[in-house]
Amino acid sequence: MLRIMKWFVITMAVVTAALLMTNFATVGILFLAVDALVAGVYTMLKSACDRRQLHKMSMIR
């Protein structure tokens, strides 16, 4: 499950970057929001912490 989510986040980031450079920037902004949510869930599942502990974590490793 985590492997699938990891590659989904990477793929969404690449697609979002490509969309933001085209005429489909509105869709890119939507994908940016979805990507941020999925990345947050992925980080919570990977570290096995709950939502209240997430603010103490470093997002950049």
Protein Blocks (a to p, Z undefined) as FASTA:
>chain_A
ZZmmmmmmmmmmmmmmmmmmmmklmmmmmmmmmmmmmmmmmmmmmnopafklmmmpcfbZ
Z
